[in-house]
């Protein structure tokens, strides 16, 4: 795709997000279903599309650590170092979520957030200027698609906009590392 085509793809995805719609988009890990993380109706639609119990929290992508602060009462100091020095995608589960759809936040008040550095998803988050839900583009209980060609037709038809960027990338993507950080400084590795 040309830079102009990518820019138009991102513009259309952002417009869909602003209208409360669902998008299918490439992330820094696997393809994701996304929506405005502050829109409870859009978040509900994601759970319904995935046939996922809404007690299982979803994660969000942001374009910068600074933007991440908008969604948390307090960010533990160690989080900044982990984000800065991560050599692969890293999702942090942090306590004290705020300014997000209530049905996105876990029962304990935590939220999973990841600062994306991948070109398309980073630009998408930057242009949207808000957190974007990012959950694997699969039905609950099914394997996560390693690339675009493995996404089920039901998922493709259930979103309002399918991004064109990176659809031809057939490399096998992997999920992120997940670390839970407590306000008290406790660190728990959930997935390596």
TIFIMAR-234530 format. One record per atom (N, C-alpha, C): residue number from 1; residue in one letter; z, x negated, y negated. Coordinates in steps of 0.001 Angstrom, whole numbers. Layout:
residues N
+-----+--------+---------+---------+---------+
: num : residu :       z :       x :       y :
+-----+--------+---------+---------+---------+
: NUM :      A :       Z :       X :       Y :
...
+-----+--------+---------+---------+---------+
end
This chain:
residues 192
+-----+--------+---------+---------+---------+
: num : residu :       z :       x :       y :
+-----+--------+---------+---------+---------+
:   1 :      X :       0 :    -839 :    1191 :
:   1 :      X :       0 :       0 :       0 :
:   1 :      X :       0 :    -877 :   -1245 :
:   2 :      X :    -639 :    -403 :   -2278 :
:   2 :      X :    -629 :   -1136 :   -3540 :
:   2 :      X :     694 :    -876 :   -4274 :
:   3 :      X :     974 :   -1705 :   -5257 :
:   3 :      X :    2198 :   -1515 :   -6061 :
:   3 :      X :    2176 :    -146 :   -6737 :
:   4 :      X :    1010 :     278 :   -7184 :
:   4 :      X :     881 :    1583 :   -7836 :
:   4 :      X :    1184 :    2716 :   -6851 :
:   5 :      X :     688 :    2589 :   -5618 :
:   5 :      X :     949 :    3612 :   -4596 :
:   5 :      X :    2435 :    3646 :   -4222 :
:   6 :      X :    3062 :    2490 :   -4129 :
:   6 :      X :    4498 :    2427 :   -3829 :
:   6 :      X :    5296 :    3072 :   -4954 :
:   7 :      X :    4932 :    2762 :   -6199 :
:   7 :      X :    5626 :    3345 :   -7351 :
:   7 :      X :    5507 :    4870 :   -7340 :
:   8 :      X :    4326 :    5389 :   -7014 :
:   8 :      X :    4121 :    6838 :   -6953 :
:   8 :      X :    4915 :    7445 :   -5799 :
:   9 :      X :    4977 :    6765 :   -4668 :
:   9 :      X :    5753 :    7207 :   -3505 :
:   9 :      X :    7235 :    7329 :   -3897 :
:  10 :      X :    7746 :    6327 :   -4577 :
:  10 :      X :    9153 :    6341 :   -5020 :
:  10 :      X :    9367 :    7448 :   -6054 :
:  11 :      X :    8423 :    7626 :   -6965 :
:  11 :      X :    8535 :    8681 :   -7981 :
:  11 :      X :    8645 :   10054 :   -7322 :
:  12 :      X :    7803 :   10303 :   -6336 :
:  12 :      X :    7830 :   11601 :   -5652 :
:  12 :      X :    9125 :   11793 :   -4872 :
:  13 :      X :    9624 :   10718 :   -4256 :
:  13 :      X :   10887 :   10806 :   -3519 :
:  13 :      X :   12040 :   11115 :   -4476 :
:  14 :      X :   12071 :   10453 :   -5618 :
:  14 :      X :   13127 :   10689 :   -6613 :
:  14 :      X :   13051 :   12128 :   -7124 :
:  15 :      X :   11865 :   12611 :   -7391 :
:  15 :      X :   11695 :   13998 :   -7850 :
:  15 :      X :   12251 :   14969 :   -6805 :
:  16 :      X :   11974 :   14717 :   -5523 :
:  16 :      X :   12486 :   15560 :   -4435 :
:  16 :      X :   14013 :   15526 :   -4408 :
:  17 :      X :   14600 :   14341 :   -4551 :
:  17 :      X :   16060 :   14204 :   -4564 :
:  17 :      X :   16662 :   14990 :   -5728 :
:  18 :      X :   16057 :   14885 :   -6889 :
:  18 :      X :   16574 :   15584 :   -8088 :
:  18 :      X :   16503 :   17100 :   -7944 :
:  19 :      X :   15572 :   17572 :   -7137 :
:  19 :      X :   15418 :   19010 :   -6909 :
:  19 :      X :   16290 :   19502 :   -5751 :
:  20 :      X :   17125 :   18606 :   -5207 :
:  20 :      X :   18012 :   18996 :   -4117 :
:  20 :      X :   17372 :   18930 :   -2747 :
:  21 :      X :   16224 :   18273 :   -2657 :
:  21 :      X :   15512 :   18196 :   -1385 :
:  21 :      X :   15942 :   17036 :    -511 :
:  22 :      X :   15414 :   17049 :     724 :
:  22 :      X :   15663 :   15978 :    1689 :
:  22 :      X :   14434 :   15085 :    1767 :
:  23 :      X :   14678 :   13787 :    1895 :
:  23 :      X :   13585 :   12841 :    2067 :
:  23 :      X :   13772 :   12065 :    3370 :
:  24 :      X :   12685 :   11544 :    3868 :
:  24 :      X :   12686 :   10613 :    4982 :
:  24 :      X :   12199 :    9302 :    4400 :
:  25 :      X :   13004 :    8239 :    4532 :
:  25 :      X :   12664 :    7009 :    3820 :
:  25 :      X :   13066 :    5752 :    4583 :
:  26 :      X :   12342 :    4648 :    4325 :
:  26 :      X :   12695 :    3379 :    4957 :
:  26 :      X :   13892 :    2773 :    4229 :
:  27 :      X :   14826 :    2223 :    4981 :
:  27 :      X :   15996 :    1597 :    4371 :
:  27 :      X :   16020 :     113 :    4732 :
:  28 :      X :   17124 :    -528 :    4428 :
:  28 :      X :   17299 :   -1931 :    4782 :
:  28 :      X :   17620 :   -2097 :    6263 :
:  29 :      X :   17787 :    -976 :    6967 :
:  29 :      X :   18006 :   -1017 :    8414 :
:  29 :      X :   16934 :    -141 :    9057 :
:  30 :      X :   17308 :    1042 :    9510 :
:  30 :      X :   16366 :    1951 :   10167 :
:  30 :      X :   15916 :    3035 :    9191 :
:  31 :      X :   14923 :    3834 :    9593 :
:  31 :      X :   14481 :    4948 :    8755 :
:  31 :      X :   15628 :    5931 :    8618 :
:  32 :      X :   15763 :    6505 :    7411 :
:  32 :      X :   16876 :    7399 :    7158 :
:  32 :      X :   16451 :    8736 :    6591 :
:  33 :      X :   17324 :    9722 :    6815 :
:  33 :      X :   17215 :   11005 :    6138 :
:  33 :      X :   18121 :   10881 :    4923 :
:  34 :      X :   17594 :   11238 :    3762 :
:  34 :      X :   18372 :   11075 :    2544 :
:  34 :      X :   18384 :   12312 :    1685 :
:  35 :      X :   19402 :   12356 :     822 :
:  35 :      X :   19518 :   13406 :    -191 :
:  35 :      X :   20467 :   12910 :   -1263 :
:  36 :      X :   20583 :   13665 :   -2333 :
:  36 :      X :   21524 :   13376 :   -3404 :
:  36 :      X :   22933 :   13472 :   -2823 :
:  37 :      X :   23673 :   12382 :   -2856 :
:  37 :      X :   25007 :   12329 :   -2257 :
:  37 :      X :   26032 :   13178 :   -2994 :
:  38 :      X :   25677 :   13707 :   -4164 :
:  38 :      X :   26604 :   14569 :   -4892 :
:  38 :      X :   26260 :   16053 :   -4741 :
:  39 :      X :   25217 :   16362 :   -3985 :
:  39 :      X :   24735 :   17734 :   -3819 :
:  39 :      X :   25180 :   18281 :   -2456 :
:  40 :      X :   26214 :   19136 :   -2465 :
:  40 :      X :   26792 :   19641 :   -1216 :
:  40 :      X :   25787 :   20453 :    -394 :
:  41 :      X :   24918 :   21232 :   -1059 :
:  41 :      X :   23924 :   22021 :    -320 :
:  41 :      X :   22929 :   21114 :     393 :
:  42 :      X :   22495 :   20056 :    -280 :
:  42 :      X :   21560 :   19111 :     341 :
:  42 :      X :   22240 :   18393 :    1516 :
:  43 :      X :   23489 :   18001 :    1335 :
:  43 :      X :   24225 :   17337 :    2422 :
:  43 :      X :   24340 :   18283 :    3623 :
:  44 :      X :   24642 :   19557 :    3381 :
:  44 :      X :   24725 :   20543 :    4454 :
:  44 :      X :   23402 :   20629 :    5218 :
:  45 :      X :   22288 :   20603 :    4485 :
:  45 :      X :   20968 :   20654 :    5133 :
:  45 :      X :   20739 :   19443 :    6038 :
:  46 :      X :   21250 :   18267 :    5623 :
:  46 :      X :   21111 :   17067 :    6467 :
:  46 :      X :   21853 :   17277 :    7784 :
:  47 :      X :   23097 :   17765 :    7716 :
:  47 :      X :   23864 :   18031 :    8936 :
:  47 :      X :   23125 :   19024 :    9834 :
:  48 :      X :   22587 :   20074 :    9227 :
:  48 :      X :   21868 :   21097 :   10002 :
:  48 :      X :   20623 :   20513 :   10658 :
:  49 :      X :   19861 :   19722 :    9915 :
:  49 :      X :   18645 :   19122 :   10459 :
:  49 :      X :   18966 :   18208 :   11640 :
:  50 :      X :   20011 :   17428 :   11505 :
:  50 :      X :   20387 :   16502 :   12580 :
:  50 :      X :   21145 :   17190 :   13718 :
:  51 :      X :   21556 :   18457 :   13485 :
:  51 :      X :   22418 :   19189 :   14429 :
:  51 :      X :   23700 :   18388 :   14663 :
:  52 :      X :   24259 :   17947 :   13578 :
:  52 :      X :   25434 :   17082 :   13629 :
:  52 :      X :   26662 :   17810 :   13085 :
:  53 :      X :   27780 :   17623 :   13747 :
:  53 :      X :   29046 :   18189 :   13304 :
:  53 :      X :   29398 :   17590 :   11950 :
:  54 :      X :   29727 :   18437 :   10972 :
:  54 :      X :   29988 :   17907 :    9637 :
:  54 :      X :   31332 :   17193 :    9519 :
:  55 :      X :   32063 :   17087 :   10630 :
:  55 :      X :   33285 :   16273 :   10599 :
:  55 :      X :   32944 :   14789 :   10782 :
:  56 :      X :   31697 :   14505 :   11171 :
:  56 :      X :   31237 :   13116 :   11307 :
:  56 :      X :   30589 :   12719 :    9981 :
:  57 :      X :   31286 :   11913 :    9216 :
:  57 :      X :   30831 :   11561 :    7867 :
:  57 :      X :   29507 :   10785 :    7896 :
:  58 :      X :   28765 :   10916 :    6810 :
:  58 :      X :   27513 :   10192 :    6618 :
:  58 :      X :   27774 :    9050 :    5646 :
:  59 :      X :   26849 :    8097 :    5577 :
:  59 :      X :   27008 :    6998 :    4621 :
:  59 :      X :   26060 :    7185 :    3436 :
:  60 :      X :   26273 :    6365 :    2414 :
:  60 :      X :   25441 :    6399 :    1205 :
:  60 :      X :   24898 :    5006 :     925 :
:  61 :      X :   23731 :    4975 :     316 :
:  61 :      X :   23160 :    3731 :    -185 :
:  61 :      X :   23228 :    3742 :   -1712 :
:  62 :      X :   23479 :    2579 :   -2274 :
:  62 :      X :   23433 :    2378 :   -3719 :
:  62 :      X :   22676 :    1091 :   -3986 :
:  63 :      X :   22229 :     932 :   -5233 :
:  63 :      X :   21430 :    -240 :   -5581 :
:  63 :      X :   22261 :   -1435 :   -6030 :
:  64 :      X :   23563 :   -1210 :   -6312 :
:  64 :      X :   24383 :   -2324 :   -6794 :
:  64 :      X :   25855 :   -2066 :   -6519 :
:  65 :      X :   26622 :   -3146 :   -6485 :
:  65 :      X :   28069 :   -3022 :   -6315 :
:  65 :      X :   28663 :   -2279 :   -7506 :
:  66 :      X :   28103 :   -2490 :   -8686 :
:  66 :      X :   28579 :   -1789 :   -9870 :
:  66 :      X :   28455 :    -282 :   -9730 :
:  67 :      X :   27330 :     188 :   -9187 :
:  67 :      X :   27149 :    1630 :   -9008 :
:  67 :      X :   28127 :    2155 :   -7956 :
:  68 :      X :   28441 :    1348 :   -6955 :
:  68 :      X :   29374 :    1750 :   -5906 :
:  68 :      X :   30724 :    2153 :   -6508 :
:  69 :      X :   31132 :    1476 :   -7566 :
:  69 :      X :   32417 :    1758 :   -8211 :
:  69 :      X :   32533 :    3185 :   -8720 :
:  70 :      X :   31414 :    3819 :   -9042 :
:  70 :      X :   31433 :    5197 :   -9546 :
:  70 :      X :   31960 :    6185 :   -8511 :
:  71 :      X :   31927 :    5773 :   -7250 :
:  71 :      X :   32235 :    6700 :   -6160 :
:  71 :      X :   33549 :    6394 :   -5450 :
:  72 :      X :   34339 :    5482 :   -6004 :
:  72 :      X :   35598 :    5097 :   -5366 :
:  72 :      X :   36699 :    4970 :   -6402 :
:  73 :      X :   37891 :    5433 :   -6040 :
:  73 :      X :   39026 :    5296 :   -6957 :
:  73 :      X :   39347 :    3828 :   -7191 :
:  74 :      X :   39252 :    3047 :   -6117 :
:  74 :      X :   39587 :    1622 :   -6211 :
:  74 :      X :   38789 :     877 :   -5139 :
:  75 :      X :   38267 :    -272 :   -5491 :
:  75 :      X :   37532 :   -1102 :   -4535 :
:  75 :      X :   38377 :   -2346 :   -4261 :
:  76 :      X :   38754 :   -2570 :   -2988 :
:  76 :      X :   39542 :   -3766 :   -2682 :
:  76 :      X :   38786 :   -5037 :   -3081 :
:  77 :      X :   39493 :   -6024 :   -3560 :
:  77 :      X :   38873 :   -7275 :   -4015 :
:  77 :      X :   37980 :   -7908 :   -2954 :
:  78 :      X :   38401 :   -7844 :   -1704 :
:  78 :      X :   37631 :   -8482 :    -638 :
:  78 :      X :   36239 :   -7850 :    -490 :
:  79 :      X :   36095 :   -6581 :    -909 :
:  79 :      X :   34796 :   -5905 :    -787 :
:  79 :      X :   33719 :   -6638 :   -1574 :
:  80 :      X :   34062 :   -7123 :   -2774 :
:  80 :      X :   33074 :   -7815 :   -3610 :
:  80 :      X :   32568 :   -9079 :   -2914 :
:  81 :      X :   33466 :   -9821 :   -2279 :
:  81 :      X :   33062 :  -11037 :   -1556 :
:  81 :      X :   32197 :  -10690 :    -347 :
:  82 :      X :   32590 :   -9664 :     389 :
:  82 :      X :   31814 :   -9263 :    1565 :
:  82 :      X :   30394 :   -8863 :    1169 :
:  83 :      X :   30273 :   -8104 :      89 :
:  83 :      X :   28949 :   -7676 :    -377 :
:  83 :      X :   28126 :   -8878 :    -826 :
:  84 :      X :   28739 :   -9750 :   -1590 :
:  84 :      X :   28020 :  -10905 :   -2131 :
:  84 :      X :   27527 :  -11859 :   -1055 :
:  85 :      X :   28349 :  -12078 :     -37 :
:  85 :      X :   28014 :  -13098 :     962 :
:  85 :      X :   27418 :  -12550 :    2256 :
:  86 :      X :   27228 :  -11240 :    2347 :
:  86 :      X :   26645 :  -10654 :    3559 :
:  86 :      X :   25226 :  -11183 :    3760 :
:  87 :      X :   24935 :  -11642 :    4964 :
:  87 :      X :   23593 :  -12160 :    5248 :
:  87 :      X :   22736 :  -11140 :    5997 :
:  88 :      X :   23300 :   -9966 :    6253 :
:  88 :      X :   22543 :   -8856 :    6837 :
:  88 :      X :   23143 :   -7568 :    6288 :
:  89 :      X :   22460 :   -6437 :    6450 :
:  89 :      X :   22979 :   -5186 :    5893 :
:  89 :      X :   24417 :   -4904 :    6350 :
:  90 :      X :   25260 :   -4547 :    5381 :
:  90 :      X :   26687 :   -4341 :    5628 :
:  90 :      X :   27122 :   -3013 :    5013 :
:  91 :      X :   27634 :   -2121 :    5864 :
:  91 :      X :   28204 :    -869 :    5407 :
:  91 :      X :   29710 :   -1033 :    5353 :
:  92 :      X :   30293 :    -692 :    4215 :
:  92 :      X :   31750 :    -737 :    4059 :
:  92 :      X :   32285 :     685 :    4062 :
:  93 :      X :   33337 :     913 :    4835 :
:  93 :      X :   34035 :    2193 :    4796 :
:  93 :      X :   35251 :    1978 :    3919 :
:  94 :      X :   35287 :    2733 :    2823 :
:  94 :      X :   36304 :    2533 :    1794 :
:  94 :      X :   37055 :    3827 :    1512 :
:  95 :      X :   38331 :    3706 :    1214 :
:  95 :      X :   39178 :    4862 :     920 :
:  95 :      X :   38990 :    5319 :    -529 :
:  96 :      X :   39365 :    6565 :    -769 :
:  96 :      X :   39407 :    7068 :   -2142 :
:  96 :      X :   38075 :    7473 :   -2716 :
:  97 :      X :   37236 :    8149 :   -1918 :
:  97 :      X :   35918 :    8585 :   -2391 :
:  97 :      X :   36053 :    9641 :   -3483 :
:  98 :      X :   35235 :    9531 :   -4528 :
:  98 :      X :   35190 :   10501 :   -5634 :
:  98 :      X :   33734 :   10705 :   -6059 :
:  99 :      X :   33496 :   11781 :   -6788 :
:  99 :      X :   32176 :   12063 :   -7378 :
:  99 :      X :   31057 :   12212 :   -6349 :
: 100 :      X :   31427 :   12613 :   -5142 :
: 100 :      X :   30456 :   12843 :   -4072 :
: 100 :      X :   30638 :   14266 :   -3551 :
: 101 :      X :   29629 :   14780 :   -2856 :
: 101 :      X :   29752 :   16101 :   -2242 :
: 101 :      X :   30953 :   16102 :   -1291 :
: 102 :      X :   31814 :   17118 :   -1370 :
: 102 :      X :   33006 :   17152 :    -510 :
: 102 :      X :   32680 :   17070 :     981 :
: 103 :      X :   31546 :   17654 :    1395 :
: 103 :      X :   31186 :   17640 :    2814 :
: 103 :      X :   30585 :   16301 :    3263 :
: 104 :      X :   30536 :   15354 :    2370 :
: 104 :      X :   30059 :   14006 :    2693 :
: 104 :      X :   31230 :   13065 :    2981 :
: 105 :      X :   32389 :   13410 :    2448 :
: 105 :      X :   33568 :   12548 :    2535 :
: 105 :      X :   34309 :   12827 :    3837 :
: 106 :      X :   34741 :   11774 :    4520 :
: 106 :      X :   35488 :   11920 :    5772 :
: 106 :      X :   36826 :   12607 :    5513 :
: 107 :      X :   37411 :   13153 :    6561 :
: 107 :      X :   38678 :   13882 :    6448 :
: 107 :      X :   39788 :   13016 :    5849 :
: 108 :      X :   39725 :   11703 :    6063 :
: 108 :      X :   40764 :   10804 :    5523 :
: 108 :      X :   40476 :   10362 :    4084 :
: 109 :      X :   39415 :   10932 :    3483 :
: 109 :      X :   39083 :   10598 :    2097 :
: 109 :      X :   38216 :    9369 :    1932 :
: 110 :      X :   37729 :    8826 :    3039 :
: 110 :      X :   36904 :    7607 :    2968 :
: 110 :      X :   35422 :    7944 :    2935 :
: 111 :      X :   34634 :    6941 :    2554 :
: 111 :      X :   33176 :    7065 :    2536 :
: 111 :      X :   32571 :    5734 :    2963 :
: 112 :      X :   31472 :    5790 :    3679 :
: 112 :      X :   30727 :    4591 :    4029 :
: 112 :      X :   29669 :    4353 :    2966 :
: 113 :      X :   29638 :    3137 :    2413 :
: 113 :      X :   28655 :    2796 :    1376 :
: 113 :      X :   28024 :    1448 :    1691 :
: 114 :      X :   26745 :    1345 :    1337 :
: 114 :      X :   26046 :      78 :    1524 :
: 114 :      X :   25190 :    -196 :     306 :
: 115 :      X :   25278 :   -1422 :    -190 :
: 115 :      X :   24395 :   -1873 :   -1261 :
: 115 :      X :   23130 :   -2373 :    -574 :
: 116 :      X :   22007 :   -1716 :    -847 :
: 116 :      X :   20755 :   -2102 :    -198 :
: 116 :      X :   20002 :   -3130 :   -1039 :
: 117 :      X :   19481 :   -4123 :    -361 :
: 117 :      X :   18686 :   -5156 :   -1039 :
: 117 :      X :   17209 :   -5089 :    -647 :
: 118 :      X :   16895 :   -4255 :     309 :
: 118 :      X :   15510 :   -4084 :     755 :
: 118 :      X :   14713 :   -3465 :    -387 :
: 119 :      X :   13510 :   -3916 :    -608 :
: 119 :      X :   12717 :   -3576 :   -1789 :
: 119 :      X :   12565 :   -2076 :   -2038 :
: 120 :      X :   12108 :   -1315 :   -1056 :
: 120 :      X :   11810 :     112 :   -1253 :
: 120 :      X :   13092 :     909 :   -1486 :
: 121 :      X :   14068 :     771 :    -589 :
: 121 :      X :   15293 :    1568 :    -730 :
: 121 :      X :   16089 :    1155 :   -1971 :
: 122 :      X :   16052 :    -120 :   -2317 :
: 122 :      X :   16741 :    -575 :   -3528 :
: 122 :      X :   16111 :      63 :   -4767 :
: 123 :      X :   14797 :      34 :   -4842 :
: 123 :      X :   14100 :     619 :   -5998 :
: 123 :      X :   14314 :    2134 :   -6051 :
: 124 :      X :   14323 :    2776 :   -4893 :
: 124 :      X :   14577 :    4212 :   -4826 :
: 124 :      X :   15971 :    4531 :   -5397 :
: 125 :      X :   16982 :    3794 :   -4957 :
: 125 :      X :   18353 :    4008 :   -5462 :
: 125 :      X :   18436 :    3702 :   -6956 :
: 126 :      X :   17768 :    2640 :   -7371 :
: 126 :      X :   17781 :    2270 :   -8793 :
: 126 :      X :   17140 :    3362 :   -9646 :
: 127 :      X :   16004 :    3867 :   -9212 :
: 127 :      X :   15297 :    4897 :   -9983 :
: 127 :      X :   16071 :    6215 :   -9993 :
: 128 :      X :   16743 :    6537 :   -8903 :
: 128 :      X :   17494 :    7793 :   -8813 :
: 128 :      X :   18800 :    7710 :   -9615 :
: 129 :      X :   19351 :    6523 :   -9741 :
: 129 :      X :   20559 :    6277 :  -10523 :
: 129 :      X :   21809 :    6933 :   -9949 :
: 130 :      X :   21770 :    7251 :   -8675 :
: 130 :      X :   22920 :    7863 :   -7996 :
: 130 :      X :   22916 :    7387 :   -6543 :
: 131 :      X :   24033 :    7647 :   -5863 :
: 131 :      X :   24101 :    7341 :   -4429 :
: 131 :      X :   23179 :    8283 :   -3664 :
: 132 :      X :   22556 :    7748 :   -2617 :
: 132 :      X :   21663 :    8528 :   -1759 :
: 132 :      X :   22217 :    8500 :    -344 :
: 133 :      X :   22330 :    9680 :     267 :
: 133 :      X :   22752 :    9753 :    1662 :
: 133 :      X :   21763 :    8963 :    2509 :
: 134 :      X :   22294 :    8273 :    3502 :
: 134 :      X :   21446 :    7540 :    4438 :
: 134 :      X :   22013 :    7726 :    5842 :
: 135 :      X :   21335 :    8529 :    6620 :
: 135 :      X :   21730 :    8736 :    8011 :
: 135 :      X :   20492 :    8582 :    8872 :
: 136 :      X :   20670 :    8053 :   10055 :
: 136 :      X :   19524 :    7761 :   10924 :
: 136 :      X :   18654 :    8997 :   11124 :
: 137 :      X :   17356 :    8762 :   11185 :
: 137 :      X :   16365 :    9838 :   11265 :
: 137 :      X :   16180 :   10298 :   12707 :
: 138 :      X :   17254 :   10859 :   13257 :
: 138 :      X :   17223 :   11350 :   14627 :
: 138 :      X :   18131 :   12572 :   14739 :
: 139 :      X :   17942 :   13332 :   15822 :
: 139 :      X :   18852 :   14433 :   16108 :
: 139 :      X :   20130 :   13831 :   16664 :
: 140 :      X :   21257 :   14470 :   16396 :
: 140 :      X :   22541 :   13963 :   16866 :
: 140 :      X :   22518 :   13792 :   18386 :
: 141 :      X :   22972 :   12632 :   18837 :
: 141 :      X :   23009 :   12345 :   20272 :
: 141 :      X :   21764 :   11661 :   20798 :
: 142 :      X :   20680 :   11687 :   20032 :
: 142 :      X :   19434 :   11013 :   20426 :
: 142 :      X :   19460 :    9584 :   19896 :
: 143 :      X :   18677 :    8674 :   20502 :
: 143 :      X :   18647 :    7303 :   19990 :
: 143 :      X :   18047 :    7231 :   18581 :
: 144 :      X :   18528 :    6300 :   17788 :
: 144 :      X :   17980 :    6081 :   16454 :
: 144 :      X :   16585 :    5484 :   16573 :
: 145 :      X :   15639 :    5938 :   15752 :
: 145 :      X :   14290 :    5380 :   15828 :
: 145 :      X :   14266 :    3946 :   15295 :
: 146 :      X :   13639 :    3062 :   16037 :
: 146 :      X :   13546 :    1657 :   15620 :
: 146 :      X :   12499 :    1473 :   14521 :
: 147 :      X :   11523 :    2381 :   14464 :
: 147 :      X :   10523 :    2355 :   13393 :
: 147 :      X :    9957 :    3768 :   13208 :
: 148 :      X :    9065 :    3920 :   12248 :
: 148 :      X :    8570 :    5241 :   11867 :
: 148 :      X :    7934 :    5987 :   13034 :
: 149 :      X :    7231 :    5290 :   13914 :
: 149 :      X :    6508 :    5948 :   15007 :
: 149 :      X :    7432 :    6646 :   16004 :
: 150 :      X :    8719 :    6314 :   15995 :
: 150 :      X :    9669 :    6891 :   16948 :
: 150 :      X :   10424 :    8112 :   16393 :
: 151 :      X :   10096 :    8530 :   15179 :
: 151 :      X :   10799 :    9663 :   14569 :
: 151 :      X :   10264 :   10971 :   15152 :
: 152 :      X :   11185 :   11836 :   15576 :
: 152 :      X :   10823 :   13110 :   16210 :
: 152 :      X :   10122 :   14043 :   15225 :
: 153 :      X :    9129 :   14817 :   15713 :
: 153 :      X :    8419 :   15771 :   14855 :
: 153 :      X :    9374 :   16739 :   14140 :
: 154 :      X :   10436 :   17141 :   14794 :
: 154 :      X :   11392 :   18077 :   14190 :
: 154 :      X :   12016 :   17490 :   12920 :
: 155 :      X :   12275 :   16193 :   12932 :
: 155 :      X :   12831 :   15527 :   11750 :
: 155 :      X :   11758 :   15439 :   10660 :
: 156 :      X :   10555 :   15035 :   11043 :
: 156 :      X :    9450 :   14922 :   10082 :
: 156 :      X :    9187 :   16255 :    9379 :
: 157 :      X :    9257 :   17353 :   10131 :
: 157 :      X :    8981 :   18672 :    9571 :
: 157 :      X :   10174 :   19261 :    8824 :
: 158 :      X :   11376 :   18717 :    9058 :
: 158 :      X :   12583 :   19284 :    8473 :
: 158 :      X :   12951 :   18746 :    7104 :
: 159 :      X :   12225 :   17730 :    6634 :
: 159 :      X :   12507 :   17169 :    5314 :
: 159 :      X :   11454 :   17672 :    4311 :
: 160 :      X :   11753 :   17502 :    3036 :
: 160 :      X :   10849 :   17983 :    1993 :
: 160 :      X :    9827 :   16935 :    1555 :
: 161 :      X :   10138 :   15665 :    1797 :
: 161 :      X :    9196 :   14597 :    1442 :
: 161 :      X :    9356 :   13434 :    2410 :
: 162 :      X :    8232 :   12976 :    2961 :
: 162 :      X :    8209 :   11806 :    3850 :
: 162 :      X :    7577 :   10662 :    3070 :
: 163 :      X :    8339 :    9615 :    2851 :
: 163 :      X :    7789 :    8467 :    2127 :
: 163 :      X :    6691 :    7795 :    2953 :
: 164 :      X :    5670 :    7314 :    2257 :
: 164 :      X :    4541 :    6654 :    2907 :
: 164 :      X :    4791 :    5151 :    3084 :
: 165 :      X :    5628 :    4601 :    2214 :
: 165 :      X :    5917 :    3161 :    2240 :
: 165 :      X :    6509 :    2750 :    3588 :
: 166 :      X :    6001 :    1665 :    4116 :
: 166 :      X :    6480 :    1019 :    5345 :
: 166 :      X :    6280 :    1834 :    6627 :
: 167 :      X :    5466 :    2869 :    6585 :
: 167 :      X :    5225 :    3620 :    7821 :
: 167 :      X :    4529 :    2764 :    8874 :
: 168 :      X :    3740 :    1786 :    8435 :
: 168 :      X :    3004 :     927 :    9377 :
: 168 :      X :    3809 :    -260 :    9877 :
: 169 :      X :    5028 :    -427 :    9378 :
: 169 :      X :    5885 :   -1534 :    9806 :
: 169 :      X :    6447 :   -1199 :   11187 :
: 170 :      X :    5987 :   -1910 :   12199 :
: 170 :      X :    6400 :   -1611 :   13570 :
: 170 :      X :    7501 :   -2530 :   14086 :
: 171 :      X :    8057 :   -3354 :   13213 :
: 171 :      X :    9157 :   -4216 :   13663 :
: 171 :      X :   10359 :   -3342 :   14019 :
: 172 :      X :   11135 :   -3807 :   14981 :
: 172 :      X :   12285 :   -3047 :   15466 :
: 172 :      X :   13481 :   -3276 :   14547 :
: 173 :      X :   13846 :   -2260 :   13800 :
: 173 :      X :   14983 :   -2356 :   12877 :
: 173 :      X :   16291 :   -2176 :   13631 :
: 174 :      X :   17356 :   -2712 :   13046 :
: 174 :      X :   18682 :   -2609 :   13652 :
: 174 :      X :   19641 :   -1960 :   12656 :
: 175 :      X :   20669 :   -1249 :   13177 :
: 175 :      X :   21658 :    -671 :   12276 :
: 175 :      X :   22497 :   -1752 :   11604 :
: 176 :      X :   23203 :   -1364 :   10560 :
: 176 :      X :   24010 :   -2317 :    9803 :
: 176 :      X :   25317 :   -2654 :   10519 :
: 177 :      X :   25923 :   -3731 :   10058 :
: 177 :      X :   27284 :   -4051 :   10438 :
: 177 :      X :   28180 :   -3058 :    9679 :
: 178 :      X :   29300 :   -2646 :   10285 :
: 178 :      X :   30212 :   -1717 :    9614 :
: 178 :      X :   31615 :   -2315 :    9614 :
: 179 :      X :   32207 :   -2374 :    8426 :
: 179 :      X :   33575 :   -2866 :    8268 :
: 179 :      X :   34366 :   -1837 :    7476 :
: 180 :      X :   35547 :   -1471 :    7978 :
: 180 :      X :   36435 :    -548 :    7263 :
: 180 :      X :   37479 :   -1375 :    6522 :
: 181 :      X :   37589 :   -1107 :    5225 :
: 181 :      X :   38563 :   -1806 :    4386 :
: 181 :      X :   39607 :    -823 :    3880 :
: 182 :      X :   40864 :   -1130 :    4130 :
: 182 :      X :   41947 :    -306 :    3602 :
: 182 :      X :   42349 :    -809 :    2227 :
: 183 :      X :   42909 :      74 :    1419 :
: 183 :      X :   43387 :    -314 :      91 :
: 183 :      X :   44438 :   -1426 :     219 :
: 184 :      X :   45173 :   -1391 :    1333 :
: 184 :      X :   46230 :   -2380 :    1571 :
: 184 :      X :   45689 :   -3746 :    2005 :
: 185 :      X :   44354 :   -3876 :    2074 :
: 185 :      X :   43744 :   -5147 :    2463 :
: 185 :      X :   43447 :   -5258 :    3945 :
: 186 :      X :   43789 :   -4232 :    4709 :
: 186 :      X :   43522 :   -4255 :    6149 :
: 186 :      X :   42008 :   -4188 :    6383 :
: 187 :      X :   41522 :   -5039 :    7295 :
: 187 :      X :   40091 :   -5110 :    7621 :
: 187 :      X :   39906 :   -4760 :    9092 :
: 188 :      X :   38984 :   -3826 :    9350 :
: 188 :      X :   38690 :   -3429 :   10731 :
: 188 :      X :   37176 :   -3463 :   10930 :
: 189 :      X :   36719 :   -4267 :   11886 :
: 189 :      X :   35279 :   -4326 :   12195 :
: 189 :      X :   34946 :   -3180 :   13139 :
: 190 :      X :   34078 :   -2283 :   12693 :
: 190 :      X :   33674 :   -1110 :   13473 :
: 190 :      X :   32439 :   -1440 :   14320 :
: 191 :      X :   31448 :   -2111 :   13718 :
: 191 :      X :   30230 :   -2501 :   14442 :
: 191 :      X :   29780 :   -3847 :   13918 :
: 192 :      X :   29532 :   -4791 :   14834 :
: 192 :      X :   29110 :   -6149 :   14430 :
: 192 :      X :   27630 :   -6200 :   14160 :
+-----+--------+---------+---------+---------+
end
